[in-house]
Amino acid sequence: MKKILLIHTGGTFGMMPLHPSQALAPTDIADLILKYLPDIQTLAEIDFEISFNIDSSNIQIEHWQKLGRLIRQNYQKYDGFVIIHGTDAMVYTASALSFMLQGLDKPVILTGSQRPLALIRSDARSNLISSIELATHPIPEVGIFFGTTLYRGNRTIKISSTSYEAFASPNAAVLAQVGLDISLSKNILEAGNSLQYQDSFDHQVICFRFHPGLSPDYCQHFINSPIRGIVLEALGVGNLPINENSFIPWIESMTDAGKIVIITSQSPYGRVDLSLYECGHQIKDAGGIPASDMTTACSLIKLMFLLGKFPSDIKMVRKEFQTAIAGEMSIS
């Protein structure tokens, strides 16, 4: 029987209703799971670990590092890892872990729920059961399981705060579908030969969305600020104005100041292509870096990771950002 480490980090999943107010409060996760899913250990030999117990809106870099180190320390002891996580920041944690844990040869699967395990009609039961079973399969990736689908974690976006189908992977095939049987995709990455662990992140980044009427004057203070990189959500395939309120001089000034400007798209489907239009050519010439078909969340985390890994080598950051290092972007 496969051996799985189940790691709890907080979120809606493990909350218990308190009568009569029906407010939600944390409870002991192992007892809770075994109470509501007493047969779960027929799927695998499961050990429980509470890494931390917070709402995922409170997730910080140190929480990613704590999770990564926990997995690294226990890597040889288990055949797979399942992380119970709040849904709101799940895609950020999944992206971070995918870069921290390169060269995986076993699954690391994040899951959670829209309703607590203790409530009627909770999706927590099926999500956890399927995640544990998937963690016994040869899936050497960081994934997110929700509903009936296993997604590549760093290609995933959250699309609903109310639906049980809360996530999607717009630009990448899913890793597995769960129905009467489990169907694995051919899209799964090949297993690595050895785990390559790196957990340095640079927090001096920011992300914002362009909108018509936005003046680059509002962004001038970034040039002389401690900010080292910016992810800018542009229009369509990466378009920004080049006439009135042109962003080209600002991108040039940011680049000259040794800072990085990443261009992502507000469109969830498709890819950034700065070769299609004149504005794209000017953005690229000014130093803007296209994010290809990476999600905005993954682009931000990848930038934080690379700035942490190469703190004094902006050229290497620029080069590595445009290279797929954990399945986070399609290769043209």
N, C-alpha and C positions, 0 to 999 in steps of 0.2 A: 504494500500500500504506500502511495506517495505521501510525503510529509510536507505540510503547508504551514507557513507562519502567517497568522491572521493579525494584522496590525490595525488598531483602532486609533483614529485621530480626532474624532468628534463629529459634529454635524447632526442632521436630523435623525439619522439612522438609529442611534442609541438612546434617544430621549424617551422618557416615560411620562405619561399624563399624571398630573397630581390633582386629586379631587379635593374640593369641588371646583377649583378655578380652571382646571384643564391646562394650566401652564406646563411648560416642558422643562425638564431638568435632567442632567446626566445621571446615569446609573452604571452599575458594574456591567461591562459589556459581555464578559464571558458568561456570567450567570444569566444574563438576558438572552443571549443567543441560544444557550443550551435549554433554556426554559421554553422558548418558542420554536426552536428547531432541534429537538432532542436527538434526531437521527442524523444530524449533519456529519458526525464523525464516521459514518459509513462511506462517505465520499473520499475521505483522506484522514490521515493522522494529523490533527490540528493542534497547534500551540497558539496561545493568545498573548498578545503584547499590547499594552496601552502606551503609545508613544507620547501623546498629549491628548487633551480633550477640550477642543475649542471649536467655536463656529469658524467655518473656513474663511469668512471675511477677515479674520484676524491672522491669517497665515502670513508669515514673514520668511525671509531667506533662511534664518536659523532653523525654522521648522523643516524646510526641505533638506537642510544639511543633517538634521537629526534623523530624519527618515532614511536618507541615503546611507548614513553611517550604520544605522541599525541593520539595513539590508546587507551592507558589505560585511559587517561583523558576523552575520548569520548565513552568509551566502553558501557556504559548503554544507551546512546542516540541513537545508531544506531544498525541496524540489520546485517550490514556487512560493510566491508571496501575494497575499491579497490585502489591500489597504482600504479600510472603510473611511470615507472622506466626505466632507460636505460638498454639495454639488456646485456651489457658487464659484469656488476657486479651483475646482478639480482640474480643469484644463491647464492651469498654470503649474500646479504641482506635477501633473503628468509630463508636461513639457520639460520641467526642470529635471525630473528623475531620468528622463530619456537621455539627456545630455550628461548627467552625472554618472550614469551606469551604462556606459558604452561597452559593447562586447558581451552582452548578456547571452547566456545559453539556457535560460529558464524564464518563466513568466513573472512579471510584476503587474498585477491587475488592480486598478482602482475601481471602487464601486461605492454606492451610497443609496439614498432613497429620497423620494419626495414626501413620503409619510413615514413616521417612526415605526419600527418593528412591532411595537406593542399595540398598534392601532389596527382596527379592522380595515381590510382592503389595502393594507400596506404593500408597497412594491419591494420592501426591504427583503422579504423572504426569498422571492424568486431571484432578485438581483444577487444576493449573497450565495445562494445555492449554485447558481450558474457560474458565478465568478470562481468559487472554489473548485468546481468541476473543471472549468477551463484552465485553472492553474495547474492541473495535473497533466495537461497536454503539452506537446512540444511547440510552445509559442514564445520564442526568445525576445520578447518585446515588453515595453511599458504600454499597457493598454487601459482603456476605460470600458467597462461593461455596464450597460444600462438597458433595461427593457428586454430586448431579445438579441442585442447586437454587441459585439466586441469591436471597438474602434482602436486604431493606433492613437495613442494618447496625445502625441504632439500634432496630430492632424485634426483634432476634434474641437468643436465649438458647442457651447450650450445654447440651445434654441428655445427652451421653454422653462418657465419656473413653475408650471402647473401640470404639464403633461407627463405621463410615465415614459414617453419617448422623448426624453429631455435633451438628447445630444444628437449631433450629426457630424459627418465627416465629408464636407462638400467636395474636396478635391482629391480624395484618396479612397480606394476600395476598402471595405471593412475587413477585419481580420477573421471574424467568425460570426455565424448566425446560429442561434439556439432555438430549436423547435422541439419536435419529438426526438430529433437527433441533433448532434453538434456537427455543423458543417464548417470546416476550416478553409480559409482562403489560400490561394496561391500567392497572395500579396504579402505573406508573412516574411519578415527578414530572416536571413540565414543566421544560424547560431554563431556566436563569437567563440574564439579560442580561449580568451581569458578576459576577465572583468577589468576594465580600465576606469578607475574611479577618480573623479575630479569634482570638487564641490565649492570652488571659489566663484562667487557672483559679485558683480559690481552694481550697487544700487543707484548709481548716479546716471539714471536714464529716465526718460519720460515719454509718454505716448499721448498724441492728441489727434483730433480729426479735423481735416480741412472742411470748410463750408464756403459757398459763395459769399463774398463780402468780407471774409477774414483778411485783415491787413497783416502783412509780414512785420509791420512795425511792432505789433504786439509780441512778436517772437524774438526781437532784437536782444533782449536781456539774456537769452540763452547763450549768446556768443561768448560773453565774458563771465558766465556762471560756472559752477563746478560740474554742471551737466556734461557728460562725456558722449552721450548718444541719444538720438531722438528717433522714435518710430512715428512716422506721419502717415495717417490714413488718407490716401488721395482718392480721386475719382476714377472709376472704370479700371483701365489697365495701368493706372499710375499717373493720371493727368493732374496738373496743377496750372493755375493761370500764369501766362508769360507776358501779358499785356498790362492792363490795369491791375494793381496789387500783385505784381509778379513776385513769385517766390524764388526766382533764380538767383538774384543777388544774395539773398539770405542763405541759401544752400551753399553758395560759393564761400561766403564769409564763415559759415560753420565749418566747412571743409578746411579752409585755410587756418582755422583756429585749432585744427587737430581733432575735431569732433566728427561723429558719424551720423549721417541722416539716412535712415532706412525708409523706403517707400513701400507701403502696403496698399491694399485696395479696400474700399468700403463694400465692395461686392464680395459676398462669401464664395461664389463660384468663379472659376477662371484664375488667371494669373496676371501678375504685373509684367508688362512688356514695354520697356522704354524705347523700343526701336520703331514703334508703329506710327507715332505722331511727332510733330515738331516739338511740342512741349516736352515729350519724353526724351527726345535727343538732348534738349537743353538741360533738363534735370540731370541726365547722366553725365553730360559734359561738366556740369557744375559740381559733381561729386556725389550725387544721390545714388544710393544702392538699391536696386530692385529686390523685393522679397520673394520673387517668383510666385508660387502658389501656396506659400506658408500662411497660416492664420496670423492675425495680428498678435494674438496672445503668444503664440510660439515665437514669432519674430522678436518680440520684446524679451522673452526669456532667453532666447539664443544670443541676443546682443548682450544681455547681462552676463551670461555664461562666458562668452568669448572675451569680453572686457576683463572679466575676472581671471581667465586663463592666460591672456596675453596683455597684462596691464601696461606694458611699455612698448607695445608693438602694434600700432594702429594699422599698418599695412597688412599684418597677419590677420587681424580681426576682419578687415575688409575682404580679404581673400577667403578666409574660412566661412564667413557669413554666406558667401555665394556658392558654397559647397555643401552637399548633403552629408551630414555626419551621423544622423540617427533616424534616417527615413523621413525627415520632417518636410522634405520638398521633393517634387518630381524632377527627374533628371531628363533634360531635353534630349 
